[in-house]
């Protein structure tokens, strides 16, 4: 064991992040979400339909490209850079048409 890492059971921060994000999305099935990704298309607004392993199934209502809207998308949770989930009592996601 390296003198720098004295923890005999190191925790993988990526795994912790993935588990926490997955649980947040599972708890939010049926809610609207705004997602930003690092690759094209960069913006998704839609309803969370379900979480399948580490993929988010989303009914996409809005993206930057109209031809990609009104479809079901599967997004890998690791590709999500930032998100906002619309919850009761919180500011709504605006309709961008």
C-alpha positions as CSV (number, residue, x, y, z in Angstrom):
1,X,0.0,0.0,0.0
2,X,1.3,3.4,-0.9
3,X,2.1,5.8,2.0
4,X,-0.1,8.4,0.3
5,X,-3.2,6.1,0.2
6,X,-3.6,4.8,3.7
7,X,-7.2,3.7,3.2
8,X,-7.3,-0.1,2.8
9,X,-10.7,0.1,1.0
10,X,-10.4,3.0,-1.5
11,X,-13.7,4.4,-2.7
12,X,-14.1,5.0,-6.4
13,X,-15.6,8.5,-6.7
14,X,-16.9,7.8,-10.2
15,X,-18.9,4.8,-8.9
16,X,-20.3,6.9,-6.0
17,X,-21.3,9.7,-8.5
18,X,-23.0,7.2,-10.8
19,X,-25.0,5.5,-8.0
20,X,-26.1,8.9,-6.7
21,X,-27.1,10.2,-10.1
22,X,-28.9,7.0,-11.0
23,X,-30.9,7.2,-7.7
24,X,-31.8,10.8,-8.3
25,X,-33.2,9.9,-11.7
26,X,-35.0,6.8,-10.4
27,X,-36.7,9.0,-7.7
28,X,-37.7,11.5,-10.5
29,X,-39.4,9.2,-13.0
30,X,-42.4,11.1,-14.4
31,X,-40.8,14.5,-13.9
32,X,-39.6,17.0,-16.5
33,X,-35.9,17.4,-16.8
34,X,-33.5,19.7,-18.5
35,X,-30.2,18.0,-19.4
36,X,-26.9,19.4,-20.7
37,X,-24.4,17.0,-22.3
38,X,-20.8,17.5,-23.5
39,X,-21.6,16.3,-27.0
40,X,-24.2,17.0,-29.7
41,X,-27.1,17.5,-29.2
42,X,-26.1,19.4,-26.1
43,X,-29.6,20.2,-24.7
44,X,-32.5,17.9,-23.9
45,X,-35.8,18.8,-22.2
46,X,-38.3,16.1,-21.6
47,X,-39.9,13.7,-19.2
48,X,-38.0,10.9,-17.4
49,X,-39.7,7.7,-18.4
50,X,-37.4,5.2,-16.7
51,X,-33.9,4.3,-15.7
52,X,-32.4,1.2,-17.3
53,X,-29.1,0.2,-15.6
54,X,-27.0,3.3,-16.3
55,X,-29.2,4.8,-19.1
56,X,-31.9,7.3,-18.8
57,X,-34.9,6.8,-21.0
58,X,-36.3,10.2,-21.9
59,X,-39.4,11.4,-23.8
60,X,-37.6,14.4,-25.5
61,X,-39.8,17.4,-26.1
62,X,-37.1,20.0,-26.9
63,X,-33.5,20.0,-28.3
64,X,-31.7,22.5,-30.6
65,X,-32.8,20.4,-33.6
66,X,-36.5,20.1,-34.3
67,X,-36.1,16.8,-36.1
68,X,-34.7,15.2,-33.0
69,X,-37.7,16.3,-30.8
70,X,-40.8,14.2,-29.9
71,X,-38.8,11.0,-29.7
72,X,-37.7,8.6,-27.0
73,X,-33.9,8.9,-26.3
74,X,-31.6,6.7,-24.2
75,X,-28.9,8.7,-22.6
76,X,-26.0,7.2,-20.7
77,X,-25.8,8.8,-17.3
78,X,-22.1,9.5,-17.6
79,X,-22.7,11.8,-20.6
80,X,-24.8,14.2,-18.5
81,X,-22.8,17.3,-17.6
82,X,-25.6,19.2,-15.8
83,X,-29.3,18.7,-15.1
84,X,-32.3,20.3,-13.5
85,X,-35.3,18.2,-12.5
86,X,-38.6,20.0,-12.2
87,X,-40.1,19.3,-8.8
88,X,-43.3,20.6,-7.1
89,X,-42.8,24.0,-5.5
90,X,-39.6,24.6,-7.5
91,X,-39.3,26.9,-10.6
92,X,-40.6,25.2,-13.7
93,X,-38.5,24.5,-16.8
94,X,-39.7,27.0,-19.5
95,X,-41.3,25.7,-22.7
96,X,-38.8,26.5,-25.4
97,X,-40.5,26.2,-28.8
